[in-house]
Every structure is written in C-alpha cells, then in structure tokens.
Amino acid sequence: MNKRLMAGLIAFCVAAPVLAEDPLTVPLKRLSLDAATAVAQGAIAACREKGIQIAVTVVDREGNVQVALRDTIAAPITLNISRMKAFTAVNFNAATSAMAARAESPIGRVEGLVMSAGGVPVLVGGAALVAGVGVSGAPDGADDEACALAGLARIQDDLDMAL
C-alpha cells in the first residue's frame, strides 16, 4: 500500500507542472443579445431625454456588430459613424474621447477608426473587455459619450456581479 501511495505521489509531482501550464484554449466572455440590446436602447433613451436623435452600435470584443439602432430621424450617416466609434473603442480598449489627440497621427488615419468622443469599451470588473458601444448624432461628442455611458450603466452592475 505504501508503494502505491509513493508511486501516486511521484506521478503527481511529475504531472503537476503539465497541469499548471497555460491552457490551449481560453474562454471568451461576450454580452448576450439581451444585454447588448439594453445598452443600445438605454443610449437612445438618454439622448432622447436631451432631445437628440442618435444611432448606437454595440460590437463584440472583436469589433463585429451585435446590435445597431438608429432613432427615427437620426441622420443615416450616424449609423456608420457609431459602428466605427464602437470598433475603435474595442480595438484600443479605451474611450474614443481619450484618443482625440491621435486623430491626426498615422494611426488616426486608418480606415474604419474614429477617434472622436462617443465610443466606449464595455468592461467587466473594470478590466475584462467584452464589447464596445458607439454613439453618433449629437451636436457634440461629449453628448454622444454621455449617452453611450448611460446605455452601459443599464447593465454595468449586473456585468460586474457576473464576474
């Protein structure tokens, strides 16, 4: 019996480093469709309260569109701009308002990026990127960003609790 116990202990010690290595796959967290829709609807509601018609896009962590909404009389171009703001936010894991100084740099001229206020990353627990939100249509980017953040606020507590 002691020999079996010793053999098991030796086998564990040999295999333990293999078990401690990084896994070959990683789980990715994503917003559910309901959560992404709640964010988009929240952003539209926040801008409506200010009398502003906007478009909002929620993208997944890779920048693929999950939900896109354009309010009734928002300009058609706002939908494309909101998508680019959301795409930029997830690619840089930062609010697009923080990137305004880079807009005229070579990176700021990359097609598909918009480095003006209105795009925000969606983070779980303040660190894990799961999505991005982009808003366009307000007269100024600060209102776009405020509406994006208001939409995100609808689910942020639940996201953080899901950690």
N, C-alpha and C positions, 0 to 999 in steps of 0.2 A: 504494500500500500504506500509506503514512504517513497518507493522508487517511482510509482505512478505520480505522486504529488510532485516530486522533484522533476520528473520529465515534463509535467504540465507547466511548472514554473519556468523551466528553461525554454519551453516552446513559447510561452507568453513573452518572455524577455526578448526573444529573437523576433517575434512578430510585432511587438509593440511599436517599434519605430515605423513600420509599414503602416500601421493603423493611424499613427499621428500625422502622416503626410497629408498634404492638401488633397481634397477630393478631385476626381477627374471631371466632375460636373458641379455646377453651382446653381442653387435655386434663385430664381428671379421673382421679386415681388412686383406686382402690377396693380393698378387700380381696376376695380370691377367696372363694368359698364354703368351700373347704377351710381357709383361714386363719381366717375368722370362726368356723367350727365348732371349730377347735383352741383358739381363745381361750375360747369358751364351755365346752368340755369341761375345759379347764385350770382355769377358775374353779370349776367344780363339784368337780373333784378336790381343789383346795386347801381348799375348805370342808369336804369330806368328811373330810379328814385331821384337821380340828378337831372333827368330829362334828356339823357343821352342814349342814342341808339348805337349799338356796337355789334361786332361779331366776336365770337370767342371760339378758340380751338384748344382742345386738350389732346396732347400727344403722349404716347407711351415713352418709356425711358430711351428707346432708340430713335424717337422722333417721328414715329408713324402716327397718323391721325387716328384718334379713338372716337372723339366727339367734336363736331363742328356745328355751331349755331350762328345764324345771322338774324338779328332782330328785324322787324317788319320793314323799316325804312332806312336801315343802315346801308351805306354805300356798298355796292358789290365788291369793290376792291378790299374792303375791310376784312373779308374772309381770308383772302390770301395773305394779307399782312399779319393777321392774328396767328395763322399757321406758322409763318416764318419766325415770329417772336417766340412762340412756344418751342419750336425746333431749336432756336438759338439758346434758349434758357436751358434745355436739357443737354445740349452739346457742351456748354460751358459750366453747367451746374451752378448757375448764378442768375440773378435778376438781370434782365437786359438793360435796366436803368444804370447798372454799375459798369456797363460796357460802352457807354456813350463816347468816352474819350478814344476808344479803339475803332470807332466807326470809320475814320479816315485813314486807318492803317491798312496794310495789305490784307490782314485777316478780316477786317471790316468790309472789305470789298468782295469777299467770297459770295458767290451767288447763292441765294437761299437764306442768308443770315440777315437779321435786322437787329441792330444794336441801339435801339431807342426804347424808352420805357414802355412797359406793357406786357413783358414776358417774365414769368417767374417759375422756378423749379418747384416741384412738389416733393417734399422730403418727409420721410417717416422718422420720427425721433430726432429731427434736426439734422440728420446726416445721410440717410439712405434714399437716394434718388429713385423715384418710382414713375414720375411723369413730369410734364411741363404744361403750363397754361399761358396762352397768349390772347391779348385783347387789343382790338383796334377799333377806332371810330370816334373816340373822344377828341375834343379840340386840343387836348394836350396829353402827353404821355403819362403825366402824374395821375390823371383820372383813369387812364387805361390800366395802369398798375394797381391803383386802389380798387378797381372793380375786379381785377384778377385775384387780388388778395382776399377780397370779400367773398368771392366764389369759393376759394380754397378754404376759407375759415369755416364754411359749412361742414366740412368733413375732417378738418385737421385734428380735432380732439379724438375722434374715432380712429383716425390713422395712427396717432401716437399711442393709443391704447391697444391697438392691434399688434404692436411690437412684441 
